[in-house]
Amino acid sequence: MSFVSAHVLDSVHGRPARGIRVTLLTGDGRELASATTDEDGRVADLGPETLESGHYRILFATEPYFAGLELETFYPFVSVDFTVRQEQGHYHVPLLLSPFAYSTYRGS
């Protein structure tokens, strides 16, 4: 099981956001892993089974998703920076998305 997972929900259409490229980066910008959201808007395996404590970033490529829906978006990417504490275990990062707003939180 991956130490990090993600989930993207399209809050305009009330459904999972399928086909969004999701990239896990170190705090200094080194790419660790990337994947694409599945039909349920999920990326279950994003990176290794463990990460060292420190700063990380998940980059969601949102512009191609909205372009596929023929919608303009203000956010071509959504970048979520977060801090990992290895002893806290799995990190799940959900993204609630619309063309002109987004929110995120630490999921379970």
Helices and strands as residue ranges (DSSP letters): E 4-10, E 15-16, E 21-26, E 31-36, E 42-43, E 54-61, H 63-68, E 77-84, G 86-88, E 91-98, E 101-104
